[in-house]
Amino acid sequence: MRGTAALVACATGVALPALAGCGGGGAGNTAGVVRASWGDPQGPLEPANTNEVQGGKVLSMIFRGLKQYDPRTGEAQNMLAEKIDSADQQTFTITVKDGWMFSNGEKVTAKSFVDAWNYAARVENKQKNASFFQDIQGYDKVHPASGSASAKTMSGLVVKDERTFTVTLRTQFSTWPDTLGYAAYAPLPRAFFDDHANWIKKPVGNGPYMIDSYAKGSAMRLSRWDGYPGDDKAKNAGVELRVYTDNNTAYTDLQAGNLDIVDDIPSAQLKNVKNDLGDRYLNQPAGIIQTLVFPMYDANWSRPGKEKVRRGLSMAVNRDEITQQIYQKTRTPATDWTSPVLGEKGGYKAGLCGDACTYDPGRARKLIEEGGGLPGGKVTITSNVDTGSHRVWMDAVCNSINNALGNDKACTVSPVGTFADFRNQVSDQRMTSMFRSGWQMDYPLVQNFLQPLYYTGASSNYGKFSDAQFDRLVDEANAESDTEKAVGKFQDAEKILADQMPAIPLWYQNGSAGYSENIGGVELNPFSVPVYERITVK
């Protein structure tokens, strides 16, 4: 989830080095610190209240959870979990490793997790990721669908001793432990609860980095925590995340030596980036899919018959042409709602979208006509345009739709200036037509591409799609202990998406990045995020 604006003005009154593009001239590199491009997160960096990429990058540096995903394979491996045992795939006993602390010196215990998860789930705390805890017994009491909560804690969470707690789920969920590397499940120190307002200003975690300062619109500075007890200690002195509202400016600063890493190569530079950077350009598959979501909370899009219009619009998008002409092999036309990085065993199956993801102008026109036509006779596509070269592809998609429908005014672009503003509009259900949703997986399971986005009431179901059969199939897949059978049920759920088309799959996205001669050891993980702690500064 991530143009034409220049780098935003530097904030004043904050002890930060001068930034490239601010007041002319780039800053030199602070000894041992990695200078990286970034975008302001939508809101405060609470683990259970952050579900977008920019904030997620920071959480991945300042927190560690029970599990950690291998930077190369994506495999869920124990981090703070010494062991996770279950005899029935419904009640899990979790033992927390000894010797872990938060950067303020407080010990990480079983209670650190239980308190954090209960806080995340409670309806009055309004955490965006609350639904990630809906599988735990008692969630419905602390987070009822309507009315006030009848409990403060989930009955399925029980602290046994300082290092042990049990989790009882409402039903069997065989792969549930593998979800626990997601930041929403991070532990929290007492300071989060005792002095929440100050903690929000300067979050304290248990990861390899500590936040030193943050000036919105300017930069965040993080330093290495030398007391970090994990094996993945930072190999650099820190990271300076510099805010850019135009990734072309970031790329220019990289070339000029004023920036060390850009993990969002502008589409306009993709033809030149290999010649510009040589081996310092990374391009690899990632667990990312780009879609266009319909606001199903709007009767113009949700009334019976409009599924034909939604399918017709999908068939009006020439994915092959757009990915070839704009993206230079860094995107692949999508044929389902997941990602090829999962592999067939992991749940990916090409073609589940069927003919709805195949460019067919004649069929597109017919379906839209049968469905009663475009609401108001036209559609718009909305996204932020400060990062990601989104304006370029939005224009291309609208042109494709207009050409397919024989109407040059059928589709127009409605840009939003900043990522944060766009996310707020989406969260507040202010969209009246199609809007972008770039999904970067939270953990490498097929479930993560489906349940958070399309399950009724799920955390990132911003279009408010709801289908009882889809929900049932997801529940059955989660409860299935046989992986092959579980995958089959998830794929059956995808077929419902193909029929209903609550979101149009556009393309699978590679992770791409470029870096300077000043650093080494640069890797992108399967989520397309730089593995900051492994970067060395020369």
N, C-alpha and C positions, 0 to 999 in steps of 0.2 A: 504494500500500500504506500505507495509513496505519492515555450515560456519565454517569457521574454523579460522578466524583471532582473535587475542587477542584484548583486549581493546586498542584503539588507544592511542598513546603517549600523555602525558599531554602537553598542550600548555604552553609556558613560557611567562612571562611578564604580566600575567593577575591575578588579585587579587581574586583567588578562593582557597577554601580549597583543600588539596590533595585529589585526587580521588582514589577510590578503584581500585586496579590493576595498579596504576601508582607509580613507585618507591617503590613497595612493601608495604604491610600493608594497611588496609582500614582506611578511615577517620572517625572520630567520627561525631556524628550528631550535626550540628549547632542548637542552641536552637530554637525549634519550626518550623524548616524547614523540609519539606518532601523531601527525596532523591529518585528520580524516574529514571528508565531507559528510554532511548530516543535514537533517531537517528537524525543526522544532516538533516535539511530540504533541499529541492532541491535548494532553492534560497531565496532571501530577503522576509521578512514577510509582504508583502503588501496584504491586504485582498482580492483584486480582482486578485492577481497574484499568489495565493497559492491554489493548488488543490490536495495536498497530505497530508497524515495523520500526519506526524511528525510536519510539519509547522502548520497544522490545530489545533493540540493540544495547541500550544502557542496562536494562535489567539483566541481560545475559552476561554483563561484565561485573555487576555488583552483587549478584545472587548466585547461589548454588542450591539445588534441591536434592531430593532423594535419588533422582536419576539424572544422568547427563547423556546427551546424544553425541556419539562419536563423530568428530569433525569430518572424518572421511567417509564413513559408512552409514552414519545416521543411527546405528544400533543403540538402543537404550541400555546404558550400563549403570551399575550402582555408583552413586557419588556419596551422599550422606547416609544412604541406606546400607547398613551392614548386611541385612537380609530382609526379604519380604516373603513370608510363608502363607500358604493357604491350602486347606484340605478340600475345599468345596468351590473355589473360585468366586466366593461371595463374601466371606469374612477373611480379612488379611491381617496378619500380625507383622508389624513393622518395627524393626530394631534400628535405632539411629546410632551411627558410629560415635565413639567417644573422641574427645579432643577437638571438636569443632566449636568455633566461636564466631560471634559477630564482630565487626571491626571496632565496636565500642568496648570490647572485652567481655560481653555477656556470653554465657555458654548457650550453645544450641541444644535444645532438649526436645523430647517428644511433645512437650507442651507448646514449644515454639511453633510446631506444625499445627497442632490441634487448634490453638487459639487463632492462628492465621486463617485456617480453613473455615472455622465458625464465623469469623468476622466477614470473610468473603461471601459466605452464603446468606447472611442475614439481610432481609429485604430492605430494612431501613438504611443500610450502608450503601445501597445503590451501586454495587460493584458491577462493572460491565461483564466480567467473567464469572459471575455468580453461578450461571447454569453449568459450569464445568463441575460443580459439586452436586448436581441434581441426582447423581447415581447413588449418593450416600444416604443411608436410611435416616429419616428425620428431616431431610431437606424441605419437604412440603410443610413442615411445622414452622421452620424459621423463614421460609420464603414461599408463602402461600400464593396461589394464582390471583387471589383477590382478598381484600380485608387485611387485618393485622396479624402479625406472627403470634403463635401460641406457645413458642419456645424460644430461648435465646441460644441454645446449642443443639447440634444434631445428635440424635440418640445413637447414630452409627459410629461416632467417634468417642473412644474411651482411652484415657491415659492410664497405663498399667504401672509404670514406674518412670524414672527420669529418662530412660532411653527407649522405652517401649510403648507403643499404642496400637490399638486395633481399629480397623475400619470395616464396618459391615455395610455392604451395598444393598440396595433395594431388590436387586436381582443379580444373577451371575454375570460377570463381565471378565472373561478370561484374560484379556489383554490390558486390563485397567492399570496394572503396575507400570506398563510402558508409557503411559501418559504422564507420569509423574516428573518428567524432566521439563515440562512446560512451566513457565515462570509463575503462572497463577497459583501453583502449588508450593511456592517458596515459603520458607519459615520467616517469621517476623520477630524482632526483639521487643522487649517490654516498652521501649521508648516509643514505638509506633502507637501503642495504646495509651500510654501515660501522658505523652505530649505530642499528640498527632499533628498539630499545626506546625510545630518546629521540625518534626520528622519529615513532613512533606517538603519543607523548604530545603532540607539537606538529607536525603534518604540514607539510612545506614543499613548495609546488607552484610552478607557473609561470603562474598565472592572475591576474586583476586584484585579488584580495583575498589577505590573509594572515590566518591564525588567530592571535589574540592570547591567548585563554584559553577554556577549556571546563570547566564544572562540571556533571557529569551530574545530570539532574533539575532544573537551574536555567536555564542559558543558555550559548550560545557567542557570543563576540565576535570579529568579523572587522573588519580595517581595510583601507582602500584601500592597494594597493602602488603608490607613486608612480613606481617604476622599471619598471612593467609596460610592455613594448614593443609590445603589440597596439593595434589601432585601437579596440577596445571597452573603453576605460578606464572605470573606475567614475566616475559623476557625483555620488557621495555620499562622505562620509568613511568610511563603513563600515556594517556590518549587525550588529545584535544579534538573534540567534535565541533567542527565549524559549520555554522548554518549557512546554507546557500539556497537562494530562491530560484536559481537558474543553474542547471547542471552543466551548461556550456561554460559558464564562468568558472565552475569548479575544475572542469577539464583544462581550461586555459591556465589556471593557477597550478595545476599538476605539471603541465609542460614547462612552466616557468620556474619550477622548483619551489613554489610557495606552498605546496600541499604534498602530502606523501601518498595518500590513497583515495581514490574515487571508486565507489562501488555502484555507480549508476552512470554508465557510459552513455552520453547523449546519442540519440539515433543518427543525428547528422554527422557524427564522428566515426560511426561504425565502419565506413569505407576506408578510413585512414588510420584507425587505431593500431592495427598490427604494424604498419610502417612507422607510426609515431613511437610506439612503445616496445615493439619486438616481443621478447619473452616476458616482459613486464605487463602483458595483457592476459587476463584470465577469462576464459569463456567455457562454462561447463553447465551441464543440466542441473536444475534445481527444483525443489518442491514448490513451484509457484504456478498458478494459473490465473489468467486474466479473464474476467467475465463482465457482462453488462446485466445489471439486476433491474427487474421491474418492481415498482412500488405496489405490491399486492394489497396494501392497505388503502389504495385508491380504487374506488369502484369502477373507474374508467378502464382499469387494467385487470380487475379480478372477477368481473361478472362472467357468467357462463358464456362460452363461445370465444372469449378473448384469448384463450390458449392458442387458437388458430392464428390470431394476429401475432402473438409472441413467437410462435414457430415460424411464421412467414418472415418476420424481421430477421430471425436467425438465418434463414435460407437466402436472405438478401445480402449477406455479408460475404465478400470474396476473401476468405482467410488466406488462401494460397498466394494471391496477388499481393496482399498487404504485407504479409510476413516476408516475402521475397524482396519486394521493392524497398521497404523501410528498414527491416531489421537484420539483414545480412547474416542469416543463419543463427541468430540469437533467439528466435522464436519459432515455434512449430505449431501449425494449425491444430486446435483442440478438437478431439472427437469424443470426449467424455468430460466429466466434472472433477477428475482427480489429477494425477500427474504420472508420467512414465517413470519417474525416479522410484516409484513404489515397486515396479516390476509386476509381472503377472501373479506371482505368489503373494505379493503384498496387496493386491486388489485392483491394480490397473488393468483395464481391458479396452483396447482401442475399438472405436466404432460404436460404443454404447449410445451415443447421441443419435446414431442412424442418419437418415437423410435430412434431418433437421439441421445438421451441421455441414451440409453439402450445398454449395452455391448453386441455386436454381431460380433465376429471376422469374420465369413463368409460373412456377409453383408458388413462389413467394407472393406474387400479385394475387393469385387465385385464393390462397389461404387468407390473406389479409381482407380481401373482399368478402369471403364467406364469414369471417369473424366480425363483420360490421364496420370494417375500415379502421384507420388510425384514429385514436381519440382526438377529436378536434381537428382531424385532417392532417396532423403532423406529429412528429416526435422530436425530442431533443436528447442529446447525450451530454451528461455532466460529469466533470472530474476536476480535481485541482490541476493547475498547470505550472506550479512552481518547481516540481521535480518530475523526472520520469519521461520527459518528451511526450507527455500525454496529448497535447494539442495536435501533434502530427498524426497520430493514429486515429484520434477522434474525427479529424477532418476526413481521413481516408475511409473510415467506416461509414460516415454520413454520405460521402460521395458514392460509395458502393450501393448504399440503400437507395439513394436518389436515382442512380442509374438503373438499378433493378426495377424500381417502381415507375420509371419514366416521368419523374416529377422532381425538379431541382430544388424544390422547397419543402419536400416531405420530411427531411431530416436536417436539423441544424445543431451546432455545438453551443452549449451553454457553460462556458468555463468559470471556475471558481479560483480566485487568486492564490489562496494558500491551502496547504494540506489540512491544517487545523480547522479552518473555516469550513472546508468541504466535509470533513469528518463530523463536525458539529451539525451541519445541515442534514447529513445522512442519519445521524443518531436521533435527531429531533423529528424525523419523518417529514421533512419539508420537500422531498423530491416528488415531482408529479410526472416524471417520465424516466427513461433509462439512465442509470448512473453506474459508474465504474466500481468494480470491486476486485481488487487484486489480492488474491489469497496466497499468503505464504504459510506453509504448513507449520503448525505448532509442534507436532511430533509426527514421525513417519509411519502413520497408520491410515488406511483408507477411511476409517471412521472419522478422522479429523477433517477430511475434505467434504464430508457430507453432513454429519450431525450438527456442528457449530453453525453451519450456514443455512440449512434447510429444515431442520427439525423444529417443530412448533415451539416458539418462545426461546430459541437458542440464542446464545450470546452475540453471534455475528449474523443472525438472520435479519438483516436490515430491510429486506423487502417484505418481511412478515408473511412469507409463504407458509401455508399450513395444509397438511394432507395426512389424514389418519392412517392410511395404508403405508405411506412412507415412514411415519413414526413407528408403526408396528414392526416393519421390516428391520429398521435400525435397532429397535429394542431386542428383537430376536437374534440379530447378528451379534450384538454385544454379549448376549447370554450364551452364545454357542461356543463350546470349548474346542470344537473341531475347526481349525483355521480355514480349511478349504470350504466347509459349509458356511462359515461366517462370511467369507468373501463373496460367496454366491448370493447370500441375502443382501449384502450391501450393493451388489451389482443389480439385483432385482429392484432395489430402491432407486438406483440411477435410472432405470427404465421409466419410472414414474416421472422423474425430472425431464426425460426426453418427451414424454407425452404432454406435460404441463408447462414446461419451459419457463420456470420462474426466473431463470438467469440464462443468458446466452453465453456458452463457452466460446471464447475467442481464440486464445493460443496459450500454449505452455511456454514458460519463460526460462531462459538460461540465466545463471548468475554470471555477471560480467563485471570486471573491475580492472583498473589500471593503477600502477604504483610507481613511485619515484625510485631513482638509483640510491636514495638515502636509506632505504629499508630493505629487509630481506625476510625470508620465512613466511611469505604472504600466502594464505590459503583462504578459500571460500568454503564454508560448510554446506551441507545439503540444503540449507535454508537460504543460501546465497549471501550470508552475512560473513564479513571477514572474521577470522579467528584472531581477534586482537591480541590475546595474551601470547600468541606464538610469534608475533612480529618482532623482529630485532631492528634496532636503529644502529646504523654504521657510524 
